[in-house]
Amino acid sequence: MAIPHYVFVAGGAAAADVLRGFVRKGRGRKGAAVASQDVHDALVSVVAYGMRIADKVSAATRSIADEASDINVEARRQARIDAAVEERLVQIEKDVRAEVTAEVDGAGMDE
């Protein structure tokens, strides 16, 4: 079973939150506060990028599902056409057999 893409987005967001918590513990020092803000900004960028990837994956998945649905509809249509043609051919064959049989039987009596 495939893992849904939103699991990766949620996992990335959770990891970013945990990492941000570790960095924020060092806010007592000025350097740590600046580094913390840089890390925070980087994490926000990473999460935003993950969300964009998730959107693209969703769009691709929707596209694949739509194409599969179209192929299924076309296959069912073709199956109905094939069944109707087969049914007509059976009926035509019966009519042609009866006609040819009558012709042969009629011609055989003349001989």
ChimeraX attribute file (.defattr): number of C-alpha atoms within 10 A of each C-alpha:
attribute: neighborCount
match mode: 1-to-1
recipient: residues
	/A:1	3
	/A:2	4
	/A:3	7
	/A:4	11
	/A:5	15
	/A:6	15
	/A:7	11
	/A:8	14
	/A:9	19
	/A:10	14
	/A:11	12
	/A:12	17
	/A:13	19
	/A:14	13
	/A:15	14
	/A:16	19
	/A:17	15
	/A:18	12
	/A:19	15
	/A:20	17
	/A:21	13
	/A:22	12
	/A:23	17
	/A:24	17
	/A:25	12
	/A:26	14
	/A:27	15
	/A:28	9
	/A:29	10
	/A:30	10
	/A:31	10
	/A:32	15
	/A:33	16
	/A:34	12
	/A:35	16
	/A:36	21
	/A:37	15
	/A:38	12
	/A:39	17
	/A:40	19
	/A:41	13
	/A:42	13
	/A:43	19
	/A:44	15
	/A:45	12
	/A:46	15
	/A:47	20
	/A:48	14
	/A:49	13
	/A:50	19
	/A:51	19
	/A:52	13
	/A:53	14
	/A:54	18
	/A:55	14
	/A:56	12
	/A:57	15
	/A:58	15
	/A:59	12
	/A:60	12
	/A:61	12
	/A:62	12
	/A:63	12
	/A:64	12
	/A:65	12
	/A:66	12
	/A:67	12
	/A:68	12
	/A:69	12
	/A:70	12
	/A:71	12
	/A:72	12
	/A:73	12
	/A:74	12
	/A:75	12
	/A:76	12
	/A:77	11
	/A:78	12
	/A:79	12
	/A:80	12
	/A:81	12
	/A:82	12
	/A:83	11
	/A:84	11
	/A:85	12
	/A:86	12
	/A:87	12
	/A:88	12
	/A:89	12
	/A:90	11
	/A:91	12
	/A:92	12
	/A:93	12
	/A:94	12
	/A:95	12
	/A:96	12
	/A:97	12
	/A:98	12
	/A:99	12
	/A:100	12
	/A:101	12
	/A:102	12
	/A:103	11
	/A:104	11
	/A:105	11
	/A:106	11
	/A:107	10
	/A:108	9
	/A:109	7
	/A:110	6
	/A:111	5
